[in-house]
Amino acid sequence: MLATVVRQFAFLVGHAGLRIRSDPTAALLVGGGIAAAAFLLAGMLGGSRIAESAALSEALERVPSGQRAVSAVYADSGVTRRGVTLADIDALTGPTVTAVSGEPPGRVLQFKLLTLDGLPVNLAAADDVERWIRLVSGRLPETCTPTRCEVVRLAGSGAVPSLADLRLEVVGQARLTSPTLFARLPGSEGARIGESFGLEREPPFVLAEGFAAVARLPALESLYRTYAWVAPLHSDRIQPWNIDRFTRAVTSGRSALKSKSLTADLVAPVDELAEAREEGRRAGRNVLVIGGQGGALLLAFVILAAAAMRRETLADWQRLTWRGARGWQLGVVSGTQAVTSAVAGALVGWLAGSFLTAALAERTGIPVRALLDDSSLGTEGIVALLALVAVASTLFVLALRAPVVRLRGRSITPLDAAAAGALLALVLSLATGPPKGAALLLLPGLVAFVAAVILVRLSGPLFRLFGRVGAARNVSLRLAALTLARRSGHAAVAVAF
């Protein structure tokens, strides 16, 4: 019994293949329409992600450069450590900032406004100061010992004071190349580096080399200071598919720091990124609207192309019925034709659309593999591909097998019924006010589909009218027009498309 069923299936599938080979033009027409729909949808799916990425990058670029960073901040008053050492915090903050930002942070500390020998001064220190400043005169600071600390002046005026047991020696003049270093520390706004506390003139702001060396200065051990571990946040690291992961990493890192010390925190432009993501999503939706309308139009073309095959298909079914074929066997033949065309066309189009996405990603500097994994080759993309195959196959079979209804001598095909349903949906949508959401996405596609079906229906009378007009001039023209009017088929599809 099982062997008989297998043989029947093999025969039916083979017969479907024979039908496709006997009329390759029709099969290529349907498969080409599906391939074009798949190409457009895959390209638009990837294009929407590229649009999101571009909008996200533009929005991130609008964030002030000083705040476009990931910073771990630790305030130390000298009396609130409670057994927590700088080494404990440093061992946690460095890896945390690296994990969130993707690169090792720069370490910086700044003392609250100091009064040394009766004069105010702002003192800060960083590792590898050459990374953050541009030297104007003199040289870079090199060493900082408990008794002598080399510094460069960054801002302010007046003499740089010292203590009896700690001499601050100015070895150069420099300016910051980026506000990122002190963005999360006091007084980083604009050109004013440090806090003046209402002083008549801005006190000198000096920078020393060596985060750890300055932190251990015995003369300043008990004074309030703020530490920061800073890593610039580059726009190419924040993409639509990893922004949630970035936000979770910031939240997790903040919790870990808070558990170590209540004066420690992790700061990143999370709120700005959330707003930027909304901008990106709007840009992506605009691209998807275009793709959705194009896909709907191309699937309508598939229905038209399948309808053009209906007469030959019905004749083939009649021959199979004479030989004893049952209804389910005819369905297997139709289904095999539909699935073969849909799968082949969808795969070709989807791969072509993915290739286009990869080329665009390469051109715009977006990671190709990550983009494809989040669009056409990811879970969402594979589901969309399978849905396209299922919808295209179903439409193909319905266009072939749905019965034709006779009403007052006129035939009403499934195509007409679908167009009537689309027209009704359009009327109801417009009657209830301006379309929104899904209705807005479907509206242009429904309009195009209704217009295409109307053109198919008008193609026969138009060809006959063309034949009558050209009858007196050219007999060949009249015969061609009458032939098209009686069996418009692919010509009607081409005109409607």
Summary of the structure (lengths in Angstrom):
residues: 497
radius of gyration: 36.3
end to end distance: 47.5
largest distance: 116.7
contacts: 1661
relative contact order: 0.15
helix: 61%
strand: 15%
